[in-house]
Amino acid sequence: MSIYGQALPVSFFGESHGPLIGLTIHNMPAGIHLDTKFIESELTKRRPKSSLSTARREPDPFEIVSGYFNNQTTGMPLTIIIKNTDTRSKDYTPNLLRPSTSDFVAHVKYNGANDYRGSGHFSGRLTALTVILGAISQQLLKELGVTVGSHILQISSIKDSEFDYMVNEELLNSLNACDFPVLNQDVQSKMEDVILSAKNQQDSVGGMIETCILGMPVGVGNPLFEKATSIISHLITSIPAVKGILFGAGMDFVTKKGSEMNDAIEINDGRFKTKTNHSGGIQGGITNGMPIVFKTIVKPTASIAQNQDTVDTNSNKNSTTQIKGRHDPAIVHRAVHVVNAMSAYACLELLLKERSYHDIKRTKKSN
Ligand SMILES: Cc1cc2nc3c(=O)[nH]c(=O)nc-3n(C[C@H](O)[C@H](O)[C@H](O)COP(=O)(O)O)c2cc1C
């Protein structure tokens, strides 16, 4: 299913090499003037530009085709499309399944009827839609006092610093302004070198993204299946190439003791607050008012130009394949914008499951 959500349900449609891709957002609050310049600037950050990314060039001109009238949302389904232009479908051979892409499973599940060109509906191309969804979500979240920001924490073995307790809105906004967001500027060139070196060896590299969300109030989420952690994980792992998510102290929970990992509680200005944030802002599935912090693991790009073993679906025999076409030698530096966008949507969905947008905004104003 390419449909998700209860409060602000969304559906995605289209294929990488079809005529267009698009999304519909249902239950969109009425009367919102969409900041189309902001949507455009968010799309620009995800778009492949340099030799660090695929040579496919898509200008992503989006069109709002329903649910928008007199420069504002009508409250009806909001549909936005992007036409595909720079496709080179001849690069794809349907019978040689490309290892660790969606080819194998899609071929079996859909009896070979799937659109294999550029991975069809599985393609990273559809993440342009996530970025549109995220830009709209960020615009609404701003009114509700919530800010989301992400940086590239690691590419291959090159590491940036982690967010610390000094993280603030200004820092997140400065990351949001960057194409290649990192906390320490000196790691950027090392990360770029490692991507280019993998590319030169007809190989690819993976990495990790770190996200921080500020301004989420205490009490959002539920104790069991609808935890804030479950909803964020569901959405983040829906992004192609994402292989894991770690909240708060992440892998430290494996080796450290309870006495080191517990977040002691104190009263601060009459409010309960934790002294540390190893939990990453969520306890028992419910936000505790601290920054929500998590890390997303992104795998190395599957389509590499080296010779690889596979199966030929025409002959049903073992074979080899050497992938042609234009691919990203790393996905992380593009996915960081997708993860940020999806995180914004996750927060909005979580908040709107508690109360309506206009209701939260009204209460915020009167406080
Ligand atoms: C922004 C972005 C760009 C991507 N570009 C490529 C690519 O060029 N080549 C590739 O094999 N996979 C690419 N992917 C990932 C594939 O879509 C994904 O690995 C594939 O569908 C299999 O899904 P899985 O990795 O989640 O198992 C990209 C993903 C994202 C988010």
The ligand as a Gaussian input file, in Angstrom:
#p B3LYP/6-31G(d) Opt

LIG

0 1
 C       17.209000       9.763000      -2.668000
 C       17.391000       8.312000      -3.003000
 C       18.071000       7.951000      -4.174000
 C       18.279000       6.610000      -4.499000
 N       18.999000       6.295000      -5.627000
 C       19.280000       4.993000      -5.893000
 C       20.108000       4.636000      -6.992000
 O       20.585000       5.472000      -7.757000
 N       20.344000       3.307000      -7.202000
 C       19.851000       2.327000      -6.365000
 O       20.108000       1.141000      -6.557000
 N       19.067000       2.652000      -5.324000
 C       18.771000       3.935000      -5.059000
 N       17.979000       4.242000      -3.986000
 C       17.495000       3.175000      -3.094000
 C       16.539000       2.186000      -3.742000
 O       15.341000       2.807000      -4.121000
 C       16.286000       1.048000      -2.751000
 O       17.486000       0.574000      -2.231000
 C       15.572000      -0.119000      -3.406000
 O       14.278000       0.268000      -3.784000
 C       15.474000      -1.344000      -2.502000
 O       14.838000      -1.030000      -1.291000
 P       15.555000      -1.234000       0.121000
 O       16.952000      -0.749000      -0.033000
 O       14.745000      -0.399000       1.067000
 O       15.517000      -2.705000       0.429000
 C       17.757000       5.585000      -3.648000
 C       17.050000       5.950000      -2.473000
 C       16.891000       7.295000      -2.145000
 C       16.185000       7.639000      -0.866000

